[in-house]
Amino acid sequence: MRELILDANVLVRFLVQDVPQQAKAARKLVEQAESGALLLVVDPMIIAETVYVLTSFYKKPREAVADALMAFVQSDGVSVAEESRLVDALRRFQRSSVDFADAWLAATAAETHREVASFDRDLDRFADVKRFEPTA
């Protein structure tokens, strides 16, 4: 089976549908993946970039962005490294006011049962995350 690494610009076109020709091509690609004709491989960094573009440039609500991306990464024909961690990060992003990088960090800490060395108190919002604040 053909495997394609997906870039954020294709994912954004698929989700936003704002450039007609590219949106049509992106939709066709996703449909091919859903039918089993190919596999779309998505790196978590691409999801992070997509979150940033959709929330900053397109001003999409974080809840809608998280919902759309969770549905996408869990769809047939899509393979995502660390999918369960990514879905957890998207849920944390959706339910709080932290940025996606902090949500990813919290999901990683919770999954691996490690503390996070950080000065960022936003991480204290997650009961299952322990933050270690470095001191001089």
C-alpha positions as CSV (number, residue, x, y, z in Angstrom):
1,M,0.0,0.0,0.0
2,R,1.2,3.5,-0.8
3,E,2.0,5.6,2.3
4,L,2.1,9.4,2.1
5,I,3.4,11.7,4.8
6,L,0.8,14.4,5.1
7,D,1.8,18.1,5.3
8,A,-0.2,20.6,7.4
9,N,-1.1,22.6,4.3
10,V,-3.1,19.7,2.9
11,L,-4.8,19.1,6.2
12,V,-5.7,22.7,6.6
13,R,-7.2,22.8,3.0
14,F,-9.2,19.7,3.8
15,L,-10.5,21.1,7.1
16,V,-11.1,24.7,6.0
17,Q,-12.1,24.3,2.3
18,D,-11.0,27.8,1.5
19,V,-8.9,27.3,-1.7
20,P,-11.3,25.4,-3.9
21,Q,-8.9,23.5,-6.2
22,Q,-6.7,22.5,-3.3
23,A,-9.6,21.7,-1.1
24,K,-11.0,19.4,-3.8
25,A,-7.6,17.7,-4.1
26,A,-7.2,17.3,-0.3
27,R,-10.8,15.9,0.0
28,K,-10.0,13.4,-2.8
29,L,-6.8,12.3,-1.0
30,V,-8.6,11.8,2.3
31,E,-11.3,9.8,0.5
32,Q,-8.7,7.6,-1.0
33,A,-7.2,7.0,2.4
34,E,-10.6,6.2,3.9
35,S,-11.3,3.7,1.1
36,G,-8.0,1.9,1.9
37,A,-6.3,2.9,-1.3
38,L,-3.5,4.6,0.6
39,L,-2.3,5.4,4.1
40,L,-1.8,9.0,5.3
41,V,1.0,9.2,7.8
42,V,0.6,12.2,10.1
43,D,3.4,13.4,12.5
44,P,2.2,15.0,15.8
45,M,4.3,18.1,14.8
46,I,2.0,18.5,11.8
47,I,-1.0,18.4,14.1
48,A,0.6,21.1,16.2
49,E,1.2,23.2,13.2
50,T,-2.4,22.7,12.1
51,V,-3.7,23.7,15.5
52,Y,-1.6,26.9,15.4
53,V,-2.8,27.8,11.9
54,L,-6.4,27.1,12.5
55,T,-6.6,29.0,15.9
56,S,-4.4,31.9,15.0
57,F,-4.8,32.7,11.3
58,Y,-8.3,31.3,10.8
59,K,-9.5,32.2,14.3
60,K,-11.3,28.9,14.7
61,P,-12.5,28.1,18.2
62,R,-10.2,25.6,20.0
63,E,-13.1,23.3,20.7
64,A,-14.0,23.0,17.0
65,V,-10.3,22.6,16.0
66,A,-9.8,19.8,18.6
67,D,-13.0,18.0,17.5
68,A,-12.0,18.1,13.8
69,L,-8.5,16.9,14.4
70,M,-9.5,14.1,16.8
71,A,-12.0,12.9,14.2
72,F,-9.4,13.1,11.5
73,V,-6.6,11.3,13.3
74,Q,-8.9,8.5,14.3
75,S,-10.4,8.0,10.9
76,D,-9.7,5.1,8.6
77,G,-6.6,5.4,6.4
78,V,-4.8,7.7,8.8
79,S,-1.8,6.7,10.9
80,V,-0.5,8.9,13.6
81,A,2.5,8.3,15.8
82,E,1.5,8.3,19.5
83,E,-2.2,8.5,18.6
84,S,-3.5,8.0,22.1
85,R,-1.1,10.7,23.5
86,L,-2.1,13.0,20.7
87,V,-5.8,12.6,21.3
88,D,-5.2,13.2,25.0
89,A,-3.4,16.4,24.2
90,L,-6.2,17.5,21.9
91,R,-8.7,16.9,24.7
92,R,-6.6,18.9,27.1
93,F,-6.2,21.7,24.6
94,Q,-10.0,21.6,24.0
95,R,-11.0,21.7,27.7
96,S,-8.5,24.3,29.0
97,S,-6.9,27.5,28.0
98,V,-3.4,26.1,27.6
99,D,-1.6,26.2,24.3
100,F,-1.2,23.0,22.3
101,A,2.4,22.6,23.2
102,D,1.6,22.6,26.9
103,A,-1.3,20.2,26.3
104,W,1.1,17.8,24.6
105,L,3.6,18.2,27.4
106,A,0.9,17.4,30.0
107,A,-0.3,14.4,28.0
108,T,3.2,13.1,27.8
109,A,3.8,13.6,31.5
110,A,0.6,11.8,32.4
111,E,1.2,8.9,30.0
112,T,4.8,8.4,31.1
113,H,4.3,9.2,34.8
114,R,7.1,11.8,34.8
115,E,7.3,15.2,36.3
116,V,7.6,18.3,34.1
117,A,10.4,20.7,34.9
118,S,8.7,24.0,34.1
119,F,8.1,27.5,35.3
120,D,4.7,27.5,33.6
121,R,2.0,27.2,36.2
122,D,-0.6,26.5,33.4
123,L,0.5,22.9,33.9
124,D,-0.9,22.9,37.4
125,R,-4.4,22.9,35.9
126,F,-4.0,19.2,35.2
127,A,-4.5,17.0,38.3
128,D,-2.7,14.1,36.7
129,V,0.5,16.2,36.0
130,K,3.1,17.0,38.6
131,R,5.2,20.1,37.9
132,F,8.7,20.6,39.2
133,E,9.8,24.2,39.4
134,P,13.5,24.7,39.2
135,T,15.1,27.0,41.7
136,A,18.5,28.7,41.9
